[in-house]
Amino acid sequence: MQIKIKDWDINYEVYGDGEPVVFLHGWLTNLESMKPLSENLIKTHKVYLVDVVGFGKSSLPKEPLNSLDFAEFLKEFLDKLNIENPVLIGHSNGGRIIINAVGRNIVKAKKIVLIDSAGIKPKRSFGYYLKLFVYKTGKLFLNLLPNTKGIKEFKERLRGKVGSSDYKASPTVLKDTMKIILNEDVKKILPNIKVPTLLIWGGRDTATPISDAKLMEKLIPDAGIVEYPYGTHFSYLENLENCKLVLDSFLNS
């Protein structure tokens, strides 16, 4: 399915019935990456999986975006589909979008789940993160996904992009967007998040380290961490069955 937001065609999928849950994927991926985690929730909730602007089957922006732009994108997505007070679940950059949307009071949510979330300004260089996401994270991610038909197709598309040529071949607008958002920091708005917040994290995440999760837990008034000590940046896929149980418990509590 597609909707129009600004001049972008935004791709999304909807499953199930009940209270709304919206999944936002991370950088370099698309909605297929969140499907494995959504399987249980489809039985009890109305689940929305969205390709964030610039990724998957959604349009590429004409100009670089910042975190506020992404937050407003989420608001317009919810407004267009009449989604009220949803549970928001985001991985990596998807988590950053949720933090900015809820922390800036742009979007109202019932609960939020941040999985190995971006948002804390990294101490490392921009080049380090490019290498990490392109070379290491992408390859690890491919191996973790199950071999369903849709995900097989997604793997093949992503495989063609993972490697030393990925950054050079990426559209300039996404390179410039990444430069902008990596220099932004959400620490000041974290205390504004007043809804129950679950942090799911890998103890060995080198992209968004566990120290980021502990800082978020400290600054968000009603937050708790579930840590997978041996998990990396895709801790939810590495510990999928347990993560589903954790998510069910949090949403139904």
N, C-alpha and C positions, 0 to 999 in steps of 0.2 A: 504494500500500500504506500501511497505517497500523499504528502500535503505540501502546500506552498508556505514557506516562511521567508519573508522579505522576497528576494529574488532567487531563493534556493528551493530546489526540489528535495524534500526530506523523506527518506525511506524509513519505514517502520513496519513492525509486525505485532499483532495482538492475539493473545490466547487466553482462554478461560473466562471465568466470570466471578464477580465479587469485588472486594475492595481493591483499588488500583495499586499496582507496583510497577515502577518504571526503572528499567535497567539502562545504564550508560557505560559503554565500553571505554577502554583506554586508547592511548596513542598507537597508531599503526595497525589497529585492529578494526573490527566492525561488530555488528550485533550478534553474529554467529558465535563470537567468543564468550558471550554471556548466556547462551542457550543452555549449556549443561547445568548451570546453577539455577535456572528458572524452572526446571522440570517438575519439581515437587509443588512449587507455588501455583502452577497452572491449575492444579486440582482445587484450590481454595481461593484463588485471587484472579483478578483480571490483570494479566501481565502484558506490559508494553516493552518491546525491544526496539531501540531506535539507533539508526546510523547517524552519529553526530555529524553536523555539517563539516564537509571536507573529507569524509571517510566513507568507506563502503559504497553503497549505491546513492548516497546523498551528494548534492552538488558541492563543488569546490568553491570557496568564497573568492571573490575578485580581489579583495583587499585583506591584508593580515588582520587577524582577530586578537583580542586580548581576553582576559578572564571575564570581564564584565560582558563582553559580547556573547561569550558562551553561556553565561548565566541568563541573559535575556533571550537567547535562543531556546533554552529550556523552558522559560516562562511562556514564550509564544507557542511552543509545542504543546504544553499543558492546556493553555487557553483554547487553542484551535480544536483540541479533542475533548474539551470540557472535562478535564481530569482535575478533580478537587481533592486536596489534602492527601496526596499519595505517599506511599513508602518509596523513597528514592534509594537506589542501590547503584554505586559507582565504583569502577575499578580504575586505579591510576588517574589519568586525566579526567575520567568520568567522575571520580571523587572530588577532584579540584572544582569541576563545574558545580557539583552539588554544594560544596562548601561556600562558594561565592554566591550561589543563588539563594541559599537559605540564610547564610551569615549576613548578607546584605538586605535581607527581608524582601527580596525580589520574588521568591517562591515560598509558599507555605507547604510544609510537609508534616505528615503524621509521625514518621520515624525516618531515620536515615542510616544507611550502612555504607561505610567507607572501607574499601578493600585495597590494601597496599596503595593508599591514596597519595597522589601528588598534591602539592600546595605549599609545603615548607620550602623556602628558597634554598636551593642546594649550595653547598660550599665548594663543590667541584665545578670544573669548567663546563661550558656548553659542549665542547668537543667530546668530553668524557661521556656525557649523556647520549649523544648521538651514537657513539660507538657501542655503548651498552644496549640501547634499544634496538639498533639495527643488527648488530652481529650476534649478541648473546641472547637477549630477551626474545627476539623473533624466533630463533631456532628452538629455544626451550619451549616456547609457546606452541609451536607446531607439533612437537612430540607429545604434548599433554592432551591435546584435543582428541576426543573419540572420533571414530571413522564413520560417522553418519554421512548420508549423501551430500547434504548441504555443507557440512563442515569439510568434507573431502574437497569440494570445489573451492571453498575458502582457503584451504591449505595450499592448493595448487597456485592460487592467485598470490598468496603471501610469499610462497617459496620463490616466486619469480622476482620478488622485491627484496628479500633478505639477502644481504651481502654487501660488499664494499661499494657497489655502485648505487645502492639505494638512496643515500642522501643526495648524491650528485644528480640522480634522476628525479628526485622529488620536486614537485612544483615549488617555485620560489615562494608563493604565498604561504605554504605550510612551513617551509624553513624559517621564514620571517615570523610566522605565528609562534613557532616553538621558541625562538629567541626572546620574544616578548613575554610569554607566560612563564618561562624559566626564571625570569628576573622579577617576577611578582611574588609576593609572600602573603599568605592568608592568616598569619599569626594574630593580627589585630582584630580580625572579624570572628575568630573561633569562639570567643566568649558570647557572641550574639546568637549562637545556635542553641536554642532552648528546648529542642525536642530530643527524645531518647535517641542516642547514637551508639551504634555498634561499630567497633573497629576490628577488622579481620586482617591479620598481618603475618607475613613470613619473617621469622627471626633471622634469616640469612638473606633478606632482601637487600641488594646493594643499590638498587635504583631509588627506592624510597625507604631508607633504613628504619628499623624498629624504633630508633630514637625519635623519629617523626611521629610515630603512633603514640609514644609515651607523652610527647609534648601536646599532641592533640587531646589526649585523654585528660591531661592536666588543665587545659584551657577551655574545653567544652564542658559545661556544667553537669550534664547527665550523660556521661560516656563511659564505656568499658571496652577492654581489649580482649579478643581471643587471639592468642599467638600460637602459630605453628612453628616450633623451634627450628625445624629443618626446612621450612618453606622459603621460597624465593619470591620474586615479584609476582608470580602467578600462584600464590599460595592456595587460592580457592580451587584451582584445577588440580593441584598436587594432592589436596586433601578433600576432594570433591564430596564424597559421601558424608563425611563428618561435617563439612561446611554446610551442606544442605540441612542437616539436623540442627545445627546452630542457628541457621537462618529461620527455620520453622519455629524454633523455640522463641526467638526474639520477636518475630512478627506476631505470634499468637499469645505472647505474655501480656 
